[in-house]
């Protein structure tokens, strides 16, 4: 079973214009690092629209064509960072729910709410109880700590409802995002105080990966996903394999999940290509680094299926 545990369904009107300008800036600089020049206006006109998929048609087509069994879609809430969106968060969560209802065998949709929203608890409770969403995604880098008392109101409700948490850790985003909020050390209080909540630290915490692996090796309710490491596989394959090996050694093979962060990095590496890269690690890893077929199968779907309570 192949499960992408970290995907974002997006549309232009769901996110503020400031966010899209930030994405354009990241693409322009990313292209420069690959030796290509493109003006921001051209990026906005030619590349960014390919990300927009409000009804999930492109996602479902990609999954069907490329043998991706299930995708976990994670909404984002940028309201306090950039201002409220044209389309409200409630309407976005309804769109996530509609896609899950239309494709219950393929889509697992999570809820979200910036913990600083006065009605964050109500938004998430309604999304879970009324819309049938299956977990909660938090993005602290917009300006809050995950162990802040305001966040705990939300976590208490999640714990009551038995929901898993995906929390973005590390930071590669531009200003006005703030890296300090992505330090995985702030998950420590949550792992201890909510022992039966399954927590996935998104992105292997990027530059904080060793802190994540060593700090949570014995906190068995914390897992991680490998989303948005595709650029490292392209530029420094040995480094990627070294970090992934550390994740497996410290967290164990049962707590590392496949994820992509697509559609944002799909131009760099489509989901199937990234999955095939992981699948080939037992044969293709650099000299001195080894992976087993059992580890690869767990990463690509077995672990996510278990955490989400899916039938294999």
C-alpha positions in Angstrom: 0.0 0.0 0.0 1.3 3.4 -1.0 0.1 6.3 1.2 1.1 9.9 0.9 0.7 11.2 4.4 1.4 14.8 3.7 -0.4 16.6 0.8 -2.1 20.0 0.5 -5.2 20.5 -1.6 -5.2 24.2 -2.6 -6.9 26.8 -4.7 -5.9 30.4 -5.3 -8.9 31.9 -3.5 -8.3 29.7 -0.4 -5.0 31.4 0.5 -4.3 35.2 0.8 -2.4 36.9 -2.0 0.6 37.4 0.3 1.0 33.7 0.6 1.0 33.2 -3.2 3.6 36.0 -3.6 5.8 34.1 -1.0 5.4 30.9 -3.1 6.4 32.8 -6.2 9.5 34.0 -4.4 10.4 30.5 -3.3 10.0 29.2 -6.9 12.1 32.0 -8.3 14.9 31.3 -5.9 14.6 27.5 -6.3 14.9 27.9 -10.1 18.0 30.0 -9.6 19.6 27.2 -7.5 19.0 24.9 -10.5 20.7 27.4 -12.9 17.4 28.7 -14.4 16.1 32.3 -14.4 12.4 33.2 -14.5 10.7 36.5 -13.7 8.2 36.5 -10.8 5.3 37.4 -13.1 6.2 34.5 -15.4 6.3 32.1 -12.5 2.9 33.3 -11.4 1.4 33.0 -14.8 2.9 29.6 -15.9 3.8 27.6 -12.8 1.6 28.5 -9.9 -1.8 27.8 -11.5 -0.8 24.1 -11.8 -1.0 23.9 -8.0 -4.7 24.9 -7.9 -7.0 21.9 -7.6 -10.1 22.9 -5.4 -12.1 19.8 -6.3 -9.2 17.4 -6.2 -9.6 16.2 -9.8 -5.9 16.4 -10.6 -5.0 14.6 -7.3 -7.4 11.7 -7.9 -6.2 11.4 -11.5 -2.6 11.3 -10.4 -3.4 8.7 -7.7 -5.3 6.5 -10.2 -2.6 6.8 -12.9 0.4 6.2 -10.6 -0.9 3.6 -8.2 -1.1 5.9 -5.1 -3.6 4.1 -2.8 -4.4 6.8 -0.3 -3.6 10.5 0.3 -3.8 12.5 3.5 -4.8 16.0 2.7 -3.8 18.7 5.2 -5.5 22.2 5.1 -3.6 25.3 6.2 -4.8 28.4 8.1 -3.0 31.6 7.4 -5.6 34.0 8.6 -3.6 35.8 11.3 -0.4 35.9 9.3 -1.8 37.4 6.1 -5.4 38.3 6.8 -8.6 36.4 6.3 -9.1 34.6 3.0 -11.7 35.3 0.3 -13.0 31.8 0.9 -13.5 31.1 4.6 -11.8 28.3 6.5 -15.2 26.7 7.1 -15.8 26.5 3.3 -12.3 25.1 2.7 -12.9 22.4 5.3 -16.2 21.6 3.6 -14.4 21.2 0.3 -11.9 18.8 2.0 -14.8 16.8 3.5 -16.6 16.7 0.1 -13.6 15.2 -1.6 -13.2 12.6 1.2 -16.9 11.7 0.9 -16.6 11.4 -2.9 -13.5 9.2 -2.7 -13.6 7.5 0.7 -11.3 4.7 -0.4 -8.6 7.2 -1.5 -8.8 10.4 0.6 -8.2 11.0 4.3 -8.9 14.6 5.1 -7.7 16.5 8.2 -9.1 19.6 9.8 -7.1 22.7 10.9 -7.5 26.0 12.7 -4.9 28.5 13.9 -4.8 27.9 17.6 -5.1 31.7 18.2 -8.6 31.9 16.6 -11.1 32.5 19.4 -13.3 29.8 17.9 -10.6 27.4 17.0 -12.0 24.6 19.2 -15.5 25.0 17.7 -14.1 25.0 14.1 -12.2 21.7 14.7 -15.0 20.0 16.7 -17.5 20.8 14.0 -15.1 19.6 11.2 -14.6 16.3 13.0 -18.2 15.7 14.2 -20.2 17.1 11.3 -17.8 16.9 8.4 -16.2 13.6 9.2 -12.6 14.8 9.1 -10.0 12.4 10.5 -7.4 14.4 12.3 -5.9 17.8 12.8 -3.0 19.6 11.1 -1.2 22.5 12.8 1.3 24.9 11.3 2.9 26.7 14.3 5.3 28.6 12.1 2.5 31.1 11.4 3.2 32.5 14.9 2.4 30.2 17.9 4.0 27.5 19.9 2.3 24.1 19.9 2.6 23.8 23.7 1.1 27.3 24.2 -2.0 27.3 26.6 -4.1 28.6 23.7 -3.1 25.5 21.6 -3.9 23.2 24.5 -7.6 24.2 24.3 -7.5 22.7 20.8 -5.4 19.7 21.8 -7.7 18.9 24.7 -10.7 18.6 22.4 -8.7 16.5 19.9 -7.7 14.2 22.8 -11.3 13.9 23.8 -12.2 13.0 20.3 -9.3 10.6 19.8 -7.9 12.5 16.8 -4.2 12.2 15.5 -2.2 15.3 15.1 0.2 16.3 12.3 2.3 19.2 13.3 4.7 21.0 10.8 8.2 21.1 12.2 11.3 22.8 10.9 11.0 25.8 8.6 11.9 26.5 5.0 9.3 29.2 4.4 10.1 32.9 3.9 9.2 35.9 6.1 6.7 36.5 7.7 6.9 32.8 8.8 9.1 32.4 11.9 11.4 29.4 12.3 11.5 29.3 16.1 7.9 28.1 16.2 8.9 25.0 14.2 11.5 23.7 16.7 10.4 20.2 17.6 11.3 20.6 21.2 8.0 22.2 21.7 6.3 18.9 20.9 7.9 17.3 23.9 5.2 18.7 26.3 2.5 17.5 24.0 3.9 14.0 23.7 4.1 13.7 27.4 0.8 15.3 28.4 -1.3 13.6 25.7 0.2 10.1 25.7 -2.5 8.4 23.7 -2.4 11.0 20.9 -0.5 10.0 17.8 1.6 12.9 16.7 3.4 13.1 13.3 6.2 15.7 13.1 6.1 16.9 9.5 9.2 17.2 7.3 11.6 15.4 9.7 12.0 18.8 11.3 14.4 19.8 8.4 17.5 21.2 10.1 16.3 20.1 13.5 16.2 16.4 12.5 18.7 15.2 15.0 16.9 17.0 17.8 13.7 15.3 16.7 15.2 11.8 16.4 17.2 11.9 19.7 14.5 13.8 21.7 11.6 11.5 20.7 13.3 8.1 20.4 11.5 7.0 23.6 8.3 9.0 23.1 6.5 6.3 21.2 3.5 8.4 20.3 5.6 10.6 18.0 6.3 9.7 14.4 7.6 11.8 11.5 7.2 12.1 7.7 9.7 12.6 5.0 7.8 15.3 3.0 9.7 18.1 1.2 13.0 16.4 1.3 12.9 15.8 -2.4 15.4 18.7 -3.1 17.9 17.0 -0.9 17.5 13.7 -2.7 18.3 15.6 -5.9 21.3 17.6 -4.6 22.8 15.3 -2.0 21.4 11.8 -2.1 23.9 10.5 0.5 22.8 13.1 3.0 19.1 12.2 2.5 19.9 8.5 3.0 22.0 9.3 6.1 19.2 11.3 7.7 16.5 8.7 6.8 18.8 6.0 8.3 19.1 8.0 11.5 15.3 8.4 11.6 14.8 4.6 11.4 17.6 3.9 13.9 16.3 6.3 16.5 12.6 6.3 16.1 12.3 2.7 14.7 10.9 1.5 11.4 7.3 1.9 12.7 7.4 5.7 13.1 8.6 7.0 9.7 6.0 7.9 7.1 6.1 8.6 3.4 4.9 12.1 2.5 5.5 14.6 -0.3 4.3 18.1 0.6 2.8 18.2 -2.9 1.6 19.9 -5.0 4.2 22.4 -3.9 7.2 20.3 -4.9 5.6 18.1 -7.6 7.4 20.1 -10.3 10.7 19.0 -8.7 9.6 15.4 -8.1 6.2 13.8 -8.7 4.8 11.6 -6.0 5.5 8.3 -7.9 9.1 9.3 -8.5 9.7 10.0 -4.9 7.9 6.7 -3.9 10.0 4.8 -6.4 13.2 6.3 -5.0 12.2 5.1 -1.5 11.2 1.7 -2.9 14.7 1.3 -4.5 16.7 2.2 -1.4 17.6 -1.5 -0.6 19.3 -1.7 -4.0 20.4 1.9 -4.6 21.5 3.4 -1.3 25.0 4.8 -1.2 27.9 2.5 0.0 27.9 2.0 3.7 24.1 2.8 4.2 21.6 0.0 4.1 17.8 -0.3 4.1 15.6 -3.4 4.2 12.5 -4.2 2.2 10.6 -4.4 5.5 11.6 -0.8 6.4 10.7 0.5 3.0 7.2 -1.2 3.0 6.6 0.3 6.5 7.6 3.8 5.3 5.6 3.7 2.1 2.3 2.8 3.6 2.3 0.3 6.5 3.0 2.9 9.2 0.4 5.4 8.0 -2.2 2.7 7.7 -1.6 1.6 11.3 -1.6 5.1 12.7 -4.8 6.1 10.8 -6.5 2.8 11.6 -6.8 1.8 7.9 -7.3 -1.7 6.6 -4.3 -2.9 4.6 
